Structure formats: structure tokens, C-alpha cells
């Protein structure tokens, strides 16, 4: 099953809800209207992981959306997957995807970013690529 960008947004909100996060009325509406609520969060997580691993998401924007939604889960078992994806995205110099994976790892309390950095932005491509390289060397 291949998710759309909108469905990745829905999945992220569903994961947040499952983790007890509160939502705005807009986010609640998105969840209420989502067909993805028919899946348990663990099933939805597996669909996304399997899709990313199968290579069905050909463009970087799609993968970034997948990484973003998974970052809302808080499942430390995804660290191995994130590391694998980080290596691939780093090798292909996909700066936005690398940044989103670093964010996902950071949310799992992984030391993905250099602790001395004063900021973290998607536009800091060189720093993000360097942090990714250093993280993977650990």
C-alpha cells in the first residue's frame, strides 16, 4: 500500500494521538476524516516501514513525508531502520531526507546532531550531512 503525502500527514497525527498528544481542531478533523483510522497504529507503522524499504517512494518528498510520520511514533525499535535509511539518503546526498531522519533519531533520544550546534534547520545541508556521517560512524 502506497500512502499519499496527505495520508502521511494523517498517519503522523494518528501516531501522535496514540501517544496521548493533544491536537488542534484542525488535526482532530483530519484524524476523524482519515480512512487510515481503520488500522491500528502498529499496522500503520508497518505499512510505512515496508513501503520505505520496498522502494515504492521514488522521490525524496515522499520519503521525507514517511520519515516525518514515523518520527511521531516514538518507537525506539525504528532506530535500526532509521540508520539504514540515513546511510542511503546520505550516499545520495538527499539533504532534506537526511535532515528529517536526523530529527526522527533525535526524537528517539539518539545523539544524531552535533551537541555543539546552535540550531537545527533543513537549510543547514552541509552541517546536517556532516552530523549524519558522524552519527553513522559511532
C-alpha positions as CSV (number, residue, x, y, z in Angstrom):
1,X,0.0,0.0,0.0
2,X,1.5,3.3,-1.1
3,X,0.5,6.3,1.0
4,X,0.0,9.9,-0.3
5,X,1.5,13.0,1.2
6,X,-1.9,13.7,2.8
7,X,-2.1,10.2,4.2
8,X,1.4,10.6,5.8
9,X,0.1,13.7,7.5
10,X,-2.9,11.8,8.7
11,X,-0.6,9.0,9.9
12,X,1.5,11.4,11.9
13,X,-1.5,12.8,13.6
14,X,-2.8,9.3,14.3
15,X,0.6,8.3,15.9
16,X,0.6,11.4,18.0
17,X,-2.9,10.7,19.2
18,X,-1.9,7.1,20.1
19,X,0.9,8.6,22.2
20,X,-1.6,10.8,24.1
21,X,-0.7,14.1,22.4
22,X,-3.4,16.8,22.3
23,X,-4.5,18.1,18.9
24,X,-6.0,21.3,17.5
25,X,-9.4,21.2,16.0
26,X,-7.9,21.0,12.5
27,X,-5.8,18.0,13.4
28,X,-8.8,16.3,15.1
29,X,-10.8,16.9,11.9
30,X,-8.0,15.3,9.8
31,X,-8.0,12.2,12.1
32,X,-11.7,11.9,12.1
33,X,-11.9,12.0,8.3
34,X,-9.0,9.7,7.7
35,X,-9.6,6.3,6.3
36,X,-6.3,5.2,8.0
37,X,-8.0,5.0,11.3
38,X,-9.1,1.5,10.3
39,X,-5.6,0.4,11.0
40,X,-4.0,0.1,14.4
41,X,-1.0,2.4,14.8
42,X,1.3,-0.6,14.8
43,X,-0.2,-1.8,11.5
44,X,0.1,1.7,10.0
45,X,3.7,1.9,11.1
46,X,4.5,-1.4,9.4
47,X,2.8,-0.3,6.2
48,X,5.0,2.8,6.1
49,X,8.2,1.0,7.0
50,X,7.5,-1.7,4.5
51,X,6.8,0.9,1.8
52,X,10.0,2.8,2.5
53,X,12.0,-0.4,2.5
54,X,10.4,-1.7,-0.7
55,X,11.5,1.4,-2.7
56,X,7.9,2.4,-3.8
57,X,8.6,6.0,-2.7
58,X,10.8,7.1,-5.6
59,X,11.0,10.8,-4.9
60,X,12.6,12.4,-1.9
61,X,9.5,14.4,-0.9
62,X,7.5,11.1,-0.5
63,X,10.2,9.6,1.7
64,X,10.6,12.7,3.8
65,X,6.8,12.5,4.5
66,X,7.2,8.9,5.5
67,X,10.2,9.7,7.8
68,X,8.2,12.6,9.3
69,X,5.2,10.5,10.1
70,X,7.3,7.7,11.7
71,X,9.1,10.3,13.8
72,X,5.7,10.9,15.6
73,X,5.6,7.3,16.9
74,X,8.4,7.2,19.5
75,X,9.3,3.6,18.7
76,X,13.0,3.1,19.5
77,X,12.8,-0.2,17.6
78,X,12.9,2.0,14.5
79,X,16.5,3.2,15.2
80,X,17.9,0.4,13.1
81,X,15.6,1.3,10.2
82,X,16.5,5.0,10.5
83,X,20.2,4.2,10.4
84,X,19.7,2.2,7.2
85,X,17.7,4.9,5.6
86,X,20.2,7.6,6.8
87,X,23.0,5.8,5.1
88,X,21.1,5.5,1.8
89,X,19.9,9.1,1.8
90,X,23.4,10.3,2.8
91,X,25.0,8.4,0.0
92,X,22.6,10.0,-2.4
93,X,23.1,13.5,-0.9
94,X,19.4,13.9,-0.2
95,X,19.7,16.8,2.3
96,X,16.1,17.2,3.2
97,X,15.7,13.4,3.8
98,X,18.9,13.3,5.9
99,X,17.6,16.2,8.0
100,X,14.2,14.5,8.6
101,X,15.8,11.3,9.6
102,X,18.1,13.1,12.0
103,X,15.0,14.7,13.5
104,X,13.4,11.3,13.9
105,X,16.5,9.9,15.6
106,X,16.7,13.0,17.8
107,X,13.1,12.4,18.9
108,X,14.2,8.9,19.9
109,X,16.9,10.4,22.1
110,X,19.6,9.4,19.8
111,X,22.6,11.8,19.6
112,X,22.1,12.4,15.9
113,X,23.0,16.1,15.8
114,X,26.3,17.6,17.0
115,X,25.7,18.7,20.5
116,X,27.6,22.0,19.9
117,X,25.3,23.1,17.1
118,X,23.3,26.3,17.9
119,X,20.5,25.5,15.6
120,X,18.9,22.7,13.5
121,X,17.4,23.6,10.2
122,X,16.7,21.8,6.9
123,X,18.6,24.6,5.1
124,X,21.8,23.7,7.0
125,X,22.6,21.0,4.5
126,X,26.3,20.8,5.0
127,X,26.0,20.6,8.8
128,X,23.3,18.0,8.5
129,X,25.3,15.8,6.2
130,X,28.3,16.1,8.4
131,X,26.2,15.2,11.5
132,X,24.8,12.2,9.6
133,X,28.3,11.0,8.7
134,X,29.5,11.4,12.3
135,X,26.4,9.7,13.7
136,X,26.8,6.7,11.5
137,X,30.5,6.3,12.5
138,X,29.5,5.8,16.1
